[in-house]
Amino acid sequence: MKSLSPGARPLPTHHVTIRVPWHDGGWSGSVCARPLENTSCLILGRIGEGKRDEVEARCAGKRLDQLAAGDLPPCRGR
């Protein structure tokens, strides 16, 4: 272990888990290509509650900047 800087004290190691939605298109700025098959985002509260299968299926693969505000998927954020 490297020596600490003067005045520093050792702290316990912590592990952090961050859950992010999976995207089948590599986060390319578009709706998932197969949103009905992407169930991993259902476990994420805000996204799972806001998921609208019919809208996402209609917009599959389209760029987010080309969608109407009401058609944006919940994974896009606020």
Residue pairs with C-beta under 8 A, 6 or more apart in sequence:
4 10
19 43
19 44
21 40
21 41
21 44
21 47
21 75
22 38
22 40
22 41
23 32
23 38
23 75
24 32
24 33
24 34
24 37
24 38
25 32
25 33
25 61
29 63
29 64
29 65
30 61
30 62
30 63
30 64
31 56
31 59
31 60
31 61
31 62
31 64
31 67
31 73
32 38
32 56
32 60
32 61
32 73
33 60
33 61
34 60
35 53
35 56
35 57
35 60
35 73
36 53
36 56
36 57
41 47
41 48
41 51
41 74
41 75
42 48
42 51
46 74
47 74
47 75
49 74
50 74
51 73
51 74
52 73
55 70
55 71
55 73
56 73
58 71
59 67
59 71
59 73
64 72
64 73
64 76
